[in-house]
Amino acid sequence: MFLLIKFTLLYAVVLMLVAMGGMFSERSGVINIALEGIMAIGGLAGVFVLVLFPDLPAPALVALSILASAVSGMIYSLLLGFSAITLKADQTIGGTALNMLATAIAIVLVKAFNNGSDTGNGAASAKLNYTNAAFIYKIGPFTVNIFLFIGIILLICSYVFLFKTKWGLRLRACGEHPQAADSVGINVYQWRYTGVIISGALGGIGGFAYIVPSVTTWNFEVGVAGAGFLALAVMIFGQWKPFHIAGAAVFFAVFRSLANIADSTVLSHLGLSKNIYNMMPFIASMIILAFTSKNSQAPKAEGIPYDKGAR
């Protein structure tokens, strides 16, 4: 049970952070399929900080690496914003392209780094080794990581910003009825860029939280193993609302955790392959979304490029 709780909290925080990132983007009217790629870029930047500055004091190392993951996610998300908002390109195709590009960028940079620091013969792998001790804490029988506390803080801040401030109302208006928002002086383009940038920051932190607390070596050839797409399912199941998303993240995280604890529990007697358990959260997402899609309350203008002249 301790193992189940440990891995559930680990994956729930990741899914919640990334899904909330998608929520901000889609609330502003931009579909963010690129969450998978943003996670990979954010994770890469954060891990590079751990590799390059291992001797920094623990608080400074944690703060700098998380900041690097957030900033890199924001910068990478601007590519989606430019294509979807400025160029009015198809948002789904643009996001898919950014997902493929992110993994390629990560592989090239990590291999170049390893070649430069090791043999330099072009045969280096796409793996990076680092220490994660600064991110992990013991609280009684539980082992938790700092992203749990960061996730709770960001969850509360997201709810307050989105539903209790005038800025959140403006952002939501751009995703529901941008023409009406523009008619009262709200800059739709500006707020859509804001939503995408916030999405990039949360997605970047989520990618870093997915990689660092659980292992001390990561192969960037696998990206983030589909976690970004699972976060999209969490966002839809959570109806684009922060606390609903948090609940959905815990639900999906339980399924994701079974793959990690199956060998240590009674589930090992079933003789099922670990791949079956790895598939469970994605199977659950398809089943749940199939039954709940009719009642989905997505922002009405999401995915529709805004044309100021079409009011």
Long-range contacts (C-beta under 8 A, 24 or more apart in sequence): 2-141, 2-142, 3-257, 3-260, 3-261, 3-264, 3-265, 4-254, 4-257, 4-258, 4-261, 5-142, 6-142, 6-143, 6-144, 7-253, 7-256, 7-257, 7-260, 7-261, 8-250, 8-253, 8-254, 8-257, 9-144, 9-148, 9-253, 10-145, 10-213, 10-214, 10-253, 10-257, 11-249, 11-252, 11-253, 11-256, 11-257, 12-246, 12-249, 12-250, 12-252, 12-253, 13-145, 13-147, 13-148, 13-150, 13-151, 13-209, 13-249, 14-147, 14-206, 14-209, 14-210, 14-227, 14-231, 15-206, 15-227, 15-230, 15-231, 15-234, 15-248, 15-249, 15-252, 15-253, 15-256, 16-151, 16-155, 16-234, 16-245, 16-246, 16-249, 17-147, 17-151, 17-154, 17-202, 17-203, 17-205, 17-206, 17-209, 18-202, 18-203, 18-206, 18-207, 18-227, 18-228, 18-231, 18-234, 19-231, 19-232, 19-234, 19-235, 19-238, 19-245, 19-248, 19-249, 20-154, 20-155, 20-158, 20-202, 20-235, 20-242, 20-245, 21-73, 21-198, 21-199, 21-200, 21-201, 21-202, 21-203, 21-206, 21-231, 22-199, 22-203, 22-231, 22-232, 22-235, 23-158, 23-162, 23-199, 23-235, 23-238, 23-240, 23-241, 23-242, 23-245, 24-158, 24-162, 24-171, 24-195, 24-196, 24-198, 24-199, 24-202, 25-77, 25-195, 25-196, 25-198, 25-199, 26-175, 26-195, 26-235, 26-240, 26-298, 26-299, 26-302, 27-162, 27-171, 27-172, 27-175, 27-195, 27-240, 27-299, 28-171, 28-172, 28-174, 28-175, 28-191, 28-192, 28-194, 28-195, 28-196, 29-174, 29-175, 29-178, 29-188, 29-192, 29-195, 29-299, 29-301, 29-302, 29-303, 29-304, 29-306, 30-80, 30-81, 30-84, 30-85, 30-91, 30-192, 30-195, 30-196, 30-302, 30-303, 31-84, 31-91, 31-92, 31-95, 31-302, 31-303, 32-77, 32-80, 32-91, 32-95, 32-196, 32-199, 32-203, 33-91, 33-92, 33-94, 33-95, 33-96, 33-99, 33-232, 34-76, 34-77, 34-79, 34-80, 34-94, 34-95, 34-96, 34-98, 34-99, 34-102, 34-228, 35-95, 35-199, 35-203, 35-228, 35-229, 35-231, 35-232, 36-99, 36-102, 36-223, 36-224, 36-226, 36-227, 36-228, 36-229, 37-76, 37-95, 37-98, 37-99, 37-100, 37-101, 37-102, 37-103, 37-223, 37-228, 38-73, 38-76, 38-77, 38-98, 38-102, 38-199, 38-200, 38-203, 38-204, 38-207, 38-228, 39-73, 39-203, 39-204, 39-206, 39-207, 39-210, 39-223, 39-224, 39-227, 39-228, 40-102, 40-103, 40-106, 40-207, 40-220, 40-223, 40-224, 41-72, 41-73, 41-76, 41-102, 41-105, 41-106, 41-204, 41-207, 42-69, 42-70, 42-72, 42-73, 42-76, 42-203, 42-204, 42-205, 42-206, 42-207, 42-208, 43-69, 43-204, 43-207, 43-208, 43-210, 43-211, 43-212, 43-218, 43-224, 44-72, 44-105, 44-106, 44-109, 44-110, 44-207, 44-220, 45-69, 45-71, 45-72, 45-73, 45-204, 45-208, 46-72, 46-204, 46-207, 46-208, 46-211, 46-212, 47-128, 47-130, 47-208, 47-211, 47-212, 47-218, 48-113, 48-128, 50-130, 50-131, 50-132, 50-212, 51-113, 51-128, 51-129, 51-130, 54-130, 54-131, 58-133, 58-134, 59-134, 61-134, 62-134, 62-135, 62-146, 65-208, 65-212, 66-150, 66-205, 66-208, 69-204, 69-205, 69-207, 69-208, 70-200, 70-201, 70-202, 70-204, 70-205, 71-201, 71-204, 72-204, 73-200, 73-201, 73-202, 73-203, 73-204, 73-205, 73-207, 74-197, 74-200, 74-201, 74-204, 75-200, 76-102, 76-200, 76-204, 77-196, 77-197, 77-199, 77-200, 77-201, 77-203, 78-193, 78-196, 78-197, 78-200, 80-196, 81-192, 81-193, 81-196, 81-197, 84-192, 84-196, 84-305, 85-189, 85-192, 85-193, 85-196, 85-305, 85-306, 86-189, 88-305, 88-307, 89-305, 91-303, 91-305, 92-303, 99-228, 102-223, 103-220, 103-221, 103-223, 106-220, 106-223, 107-220, 107-221, 110-220, 125-219, 126-219, 126-220, 126-221, 127-217, 127-218, 127-219, 127-220, 128-217, 128-218, 128-220, 129-216, 129-217, 130-212, 130-216, 130-217, 130-218, 131-216, 132-212, 132-213, 132-215, 132-216, 135-212, 135-213, 136-213, 145-209, 145-212, 145-213, 147-205, 147-209, 147-213, 150-205, 150-209, 151-209, 154-202, 154-205, 155-242, 155-243, 155-246, 158-242, 159-242, 159-243, 162-242, 171-195, 172-299, 174-301, 174-306, 175-299, 175-300, 175-301, 175-302, 176-299, 176-300, 176-301, 177-300, 177-301, 178-301, 178-306, 179-310, 179-311, 182-306, 182-308, 182-311, 183-311, 188-306, 188-308, 189-306, 192-306, 203-228, 206-231, 226-282, 229-282, 230-256, 230-281, 230-282, 230-285, 233-282, 233-285, 233-288, 233-289, 234-285, 236-289, 236-293, 236-296, 236-298, 237-285, 237-288, 237-289, 237-292, 239-296, 239-297, 240-297, 240-298, 240-299, 252-281, 252-284, 252-285, 253-281, 255-280, 255-281, 255-284, 256-280, 256-281
